[in-house]
Amino acid sequence: MRSLFPSDEKYVEVAVPLPLDKPFTYRVPAGQEVRARVGVRVLVPFGRQKLTGLVTAVVDESALDGHAAKDVIAFLDEEPYITGRHLAFLGRAARACLAPLGEMLRTALPRGLARHDAPSTPRTETFYSVAPDAVDATMTPKQKLVAAALREAGALSSAALSAKVPGGADVAKRMVLRGLAAAEVRDKVVGLSDTHLPDLAGTLDPTPAQHAALDAIGATIRDHAAATFVLHGITGSGKTEVYLRAIEMVRSQGRQSIFLVPEIVLTPQLLGRVRSRFGDGVAVLHSQLTPAERTAQWRRVRAGEVFLCVGARSAIFSPFPDLGLIVVDEEHDAAYKQEDGIRYQARDLALLRSAIEGATVLLGSATPSAEAVRMTQTGAATLLELPERIGDSTLPEIRIVDLKNQVGRRGADRYFSPELEAAVEETLARGEKAMLFLNRRGYAPVLSCLDCASTIQCSNCQVSLAFHKEYDALLCHYCHGRQKAPDACPTCGGHKLAQMGLGTERLAAWAEKRWEGARVARLDSDVGRTKGAASDVLARMHRGEVDILVGTQMIAKGHDFPEVTFVGVLYADASLNFIDFRASERTFQILTQVAGRAGRGDRPGTVLIQTLSPDNSCLHRIAEHDFFGFMKEELATREALAYPPFGRMMLLRLWGVKEERVRDASALVAVALSEALAAHDVRLLGPAPSPIARVKKLYRFQILLKMPVDFPVADVFPELLRPLRDAVRRHGVRLEADVDPYQMLV
């Protein structure tokens, strides 16, 4: 019962980093009232546990609604751990993603919400330099190479030295023992490329197109105005220089910037250039940092010790005190969509954060997303264009090759037309480099029985296993299970098991055999699993030690290799025929991006796109470098079907161990939503088994909702889904909401 007399006691609402939808109210102990502030961390009792939480509001007794409140055990901060604006952003982001605030805190803050903020011990690395009195005549040939590299750079870390001279670090250690070199231990610079690249672009005057873009961007930065720009720049047109100069504008105001990239491990050139331009004023946040390193970088950002944070999608949560600019490079890239836990889209959260903090958003791409283009049509964003490449380089010539006349050839040969083989031959003969693109990893996607036509499938998932020769095993690309290839077909007992199809591993092996003597390297996510392996391949490309680079979409992302003059696309239909309304858009984007790797130096580039659909309009638009022609057709199709960006979608996924329980739970959810949304213009599709109905031994069903583009998702669905989550959980089933899904067919 509420007291008739008002109390002077103070209370706080606290969010804890658990998947819970609401904060909890605690009493502030007497004498601690002055420490009760929004954004500070507190230690609170929670059931039988003690949890670290974050104060989201300071309230009075009326918030108790007759319930008793436990006391806060301790206040952990003298000043707010995050600002009120940042907390407001996280709260609105949670609602937009239909996620509990506690879950958002666990995603956005280091170590969820660490109780202790003790400094971490920095990692160190050894730097080598040539001793002042070293005499080359006393050195071995290898030591002379190391000495030359050290003299050129002044000093190099172990990793950088070994990258320049294979085994250089071990040689330098022996040189130190002989007095030929000196060693110094330094704190390791976390996350940034170890290489300083000459920042030549920063010394050049902007082109007229760059100048016009910077004038428009600069006006909003000076006004501290929330604004969005879509920078459409063809490959090699100097988008990065526009980003860096805009960052300098924000820095001059004493404000900070976030620079998002799709995959940070694939951008060594960018990181080297950023470090050369901005030195130690840069923090880096990405998944390959240790928890201690990530926490240390986060604290530097929060304290305002740096003015720029470079990172992958999670860097959108960087706690800058006065954010002025958010750059989203390659904004079209699907890597900006988080596909587990809280399913957020970093580009969309950038727009949300801009509105809260008065920051400018710069969305850059050679192939902007349909959503970004639509924003420019509605006035929600301003279009800026960079229509020409920097310097004398021009866009490559793109030709389409019909693969249908290859059906008589066997094995990997059927994926190589005479035109493609001849183009690679000519490229190598000129001393230039080639790239071969195939967006399918492994050696063979399927192991099939020629007697009964069955395929070897994963025992945990409803998918075929792919054969990987480097592991001599069959791998599942969903649960990552591994098993030896059987000697006989599990279905019929037959012994005619054939490796069907082509993956990058098989393609690389074929290229090594076909062009004997050529140096072939491979870059895909299998290579990327080994720490440093992807960076090593890219470093070898930059040093000119690779003649043919084979890979998946990883070879298309932002790389600048001037010696690459030829790109061959082995099989464009792999993405074109995917059952997804975004299939054409994604095909246009990835093929345009990979084609853009050719001819970026002073020599012209050529691209061959092999396909079984040579008359496809999307491919012809790619060959004509006609982005806006393609997008006009694509948007017309989307509008007719009310697909994004002319409508919104939400995918509800349900999963559990028992198939029948998941089916029943999905039917319960569908009925409840149909009744609750009957008065709204919302269409429900399903429930139905997911296209891949079993993954990691869990059965999966889904319900797809199609809504008008202005439907208030964040206002309507939190209250609808909360009781449904609780109801299905009692039956051992989990319910997950994915707003604006990118992967609907897995």
Helices and strands as residue ranges (DSSP letters): E 11-15, E 24-27, G 33-35, E 41-46, E 49-59, G 61-64, E 74-75, H 84-96, H 101-108, E 124-130, G 136-138, H 141-153, E 156-157, H 158-164, H 168-177, E 181-187, G 201-203, H 208-222, E 227-233, H 239-252, E 256-260, G 264-266, H 268-278, G 279-281, E 282-285, H 291-302, E 308-311, G 313-317, E 323-329, G 334-336, H 346-357, E 360-365, H 370-378, E 382-386, E 397-402, G 404-406, G 411-415, H 418-429, E 433-437, E 446-449, E 466-468, E 473-475, E 482-483, E 497-500, H 504-514, E 520-523, H 525-528, H 533-542, E 548-551, G 553-556, E 564-569, H 573-576, H 583-595, E 606-611, H 617-623, H 627-641, E 647-656, H 659-676, E 683-695, E 698-708, H 713-729, E 734-739
